[in-house]
């Protein structure tokens, strides 16, 4: 069964997608504070699409670009998450904020529009930049309502993750 682009991934699915063993992902969690998968009952890890993007960036920096663990930590400290998400330094045709996280990594909105036009890929939803979301037959009111629901769900997920973290410490 194929999961949607916004679905959570297990550690097994994430490790397979990245081509690294599961223990490597667990090790990276101890070395990189920005890698924080959601943990459910029993300590099972679930990775959000943005977690997978960060892990892919870390893998690229460590395996392909020759960074050390300290080098990646310093890069994150100095330049932030965007440097990890785009480790090759390549720029999309548009501004850096014009990228959307997909199962395949970061993709420019222009590429998504081209893929959608030829029917190669499914549309990807990114509510971070609401004015750039194609209406796809939605009224502005419906789109705004959808964006509010998406934001509320993300906030609820963050609060739940905090609550789960607090209860484990008690």
C-alpha positions as CSV (number, residue, x, y, z in Angstrom):
1,X,0.0,0.0,0.0
2,X,1.4,3.4,-1.0
3,X,1.2,6.1,1.6
4,X,0.5,9.7,0.8
5,X,3.2,12.3,0.6
6,X,2.3,13.7,4.1
7,X,2.0,10.3,5.9
8,X,4.3,9.4,8.7
9,X,6.9,6.7,8.0
10,X,8.2,4.0,10.3
11,X,12.0,3.8,10.9
12,X,12.0,0.7,8.6
13,X,10.4,2.6,5.8
14,X,12.6,5.6,6.3
15,X,15.8,3.5,6.4
16,X,14.8,1.7,3.3
17,X,14.0,4.9,1.5
18,X,17.3,6.4,2.4
19,X,19.4,3.3,1.9
20,X,20.9,3.2,5.4
21,X,20.4,0.7,8.2
22,X,18.0,1.6,11.0
23,X,20.7,1.8,13.6
24,X,22.3,4.6,11.6
25,X,19.1,6.7,11.9
26,X,19.1,6.1,15.7
27,X,22.7,7.1,15.9
28,X,22.1,10.3,13.9
29,X,19.3,11.2,16.4
30,X,21.9,11.2,19.1
31,X,24.3,13.4,17.1
32,X,22.0,15.9,15.4
33,X,19.5,17.7,17.7
34,X,17.4,18.8,14.6
35,X,16.4,15.1,13.9
36,X,13.4,14.5,16.2
37,X,11.0,11.9,14.9
38,X,7.7,11.5,16.6
39,X,7.7,8.7,19.2
40,X,4.6,6.8,19.9
41,X,3.7,4.2,22.6
42,X,6.5,1.8,23.2
43,X,9.1,4.3,21.7
44,X,8.2,3.5,18.1
45,X,9.6,6.2,15.8
46,X,7.6,7.8,13.1
47,X,9.2,10.2,10.7
48,X,7.3,13.2,9.1
49,X,8.2,14.1,5.5
50,X,10.3,17.0,6.7
51,X,12.2,14.6,9.0
52,X,13.0,12.4,5.9
53,X,14.1,15.5,4.0
54,X,16.5,16.4,6.8
55,X,17.8,12.9,7.0
56,X,18.4,12.8,3.2
57,X,20.3,16.1,3.6
58,X,22.4,14.6,6.4
59,X,23.1,11.5,4.4
60,X,24.1,13.6,1.3
61,X,26.5,15.7,3.4
62,X,28.1,12.8,5.2
63,X,28.2,10.2,2.4
64,X,28.5,12.3,-0.8
65,X,30.1,15.6,0.2
66,X,32.6,14.2,2.8
67,X,31.4,16.2,5.8
68,X,32.2,14.9,9.3
69,X,29.5,14.7,12.0
70,X,31.0,17.9,13.5
71,X,30.9,19.6,10.2
72,X,27.2,18.9,9.7
73,X,26.6,20.1,13.3
74,X,28.5,23.3,12.6
75,X,26.7,23.8,9.3
76,X,23.4,23.6,11.0
77,X,24.5,25.9,13.8
78,X,25.9,28.5,11.3
79,X,23.4,28.3,8.5
80,X,20.3,26.6,9.8
81,X,18.0,24.0,8.5
82,X,18.0,25.2,4.9
83,X,21.6,24.3,4.5
84,X,20.8,20.8,5.6
85,X,17.8,20.5,3.3
86,X,19.7,21.7,0.3
87,X,23.2,20.2,0.9
88,X,24.3,20.4,-2.7
89,X,24.0,24.2,-2.7
90,X,22.0,24.0,-5.9
91,X,19.3,26.6,-6.3
92,X,16.0,26.1,-7.9
93,X,14.8,28.4,-10.7
94,X,12.9,30.5,-8.1
95,X,13.8,31.7,-4.7
96,X,14.9,29.1,-2.1
97,X,11.5,29.4,-0.3
98,X,9.8,28.2,-3.5
99,X,10.5,24.6,-2.7
100,X,8.1,22.0,-1.5
101,X,9.0,18.8,0.5
102,X,7.9,15.7,-1.3
103,X,8.7,12.0,-0.9
104,X,11.5,12.5,-3.5
105,X,13.0,15.4,-1.5
106,X,12.8,19.2,-2.2
107,X,11.1,20.1,-5.5
108,X,10.5,23.5,-6.9
109,X,6.9,24.6,-7.4
110,X,7.7,25.0,-11.1
111,X,8.6,21.3,-11.4
112,X,5.5,20.3,-9.6
113,X,3.4,22.4,-12.0
114,X,5.1,20.8,-15.0
115,X,4.7,17.2,-13.6
116,X,1.0,17.9,-12.8
117,X,0.4,19.2,-16.3
118,X,1.8,16.0,-17.9
119,X,0.2,13.7,-15.2
120,X,3.5,12.3,-13.9
121,X,3.1,13.2,-10.2
122,X,0.4,13.9,-7.8
123,X,-0.1,17.5,-6.5
124,X,1.8,18.3,-3.3
125,X,0.2,20.6,-0.7
126,X,2.3,23.2,1.1
127,X,0.3,25.6,3.1
128,X,3.4,27.6,4.2
129,X,2.9,30.0,1.2
130,X,-0.9,30.2,0.8
131,X,-1.0,32.6,-2.1
132,X,0.9,30.2,-4.3
133,X,-1.4,27.2,-3.8
134,X,-3.3,26.5,-7.0
135,X,-7.0,26.7,-6.3
136,X,-7.8,23.4,-8.1
137,X,-11.4,24.4,-8.4
138,X,-11.6,25.6,-4.8
139,X,-13.1,28.9,-3.8
140,X,-10.8,31.3,-1.9
141,X,-13.0,30.7,1.2
142,X,-12.7,26.9,0.9
143,X,-8.9,27.2,0.4
144,X,-8.6,29.4,3.5
145,X,-10.7,27.0,5.5
146,X,-8.5,24.1,4.3
147,X,-5.3,26.0,5.3
148,X,-6.7,26.7,8.8
149,X,-7.5,23.1,9.3
150,X,-4.0,22.0,8.1
151,X,-2.4,24.5,10.5
152,X,-4.6,23.4,13.4
153,X,-3.6,19.8,12.8
154,X,0.1,20.6,12.7
155,X,-0.2,22.6,16.0
156,X,-2.1,19.7,17.6
157,X,0.6,17.3,16.4
158,X,3.3,19.5,18.0
159,X,1.4,19.8,21.3
160,X,0.8,16.0,21.4
161,X,4.5,15.4,20.8
162,X,5.3,17.8,23.7
163,X,2.8,16.1,25.9
164,X,4.2,12.6,25.1
165,X,7.7,13.8,25.8
166,X,6.7,15.3,29.2
167,X,4.8,12.2,30.3
168,X,7.8,10.0,29.6
169,X,10.0,12.1,31.9
170,X,7.5,11.9,34.8
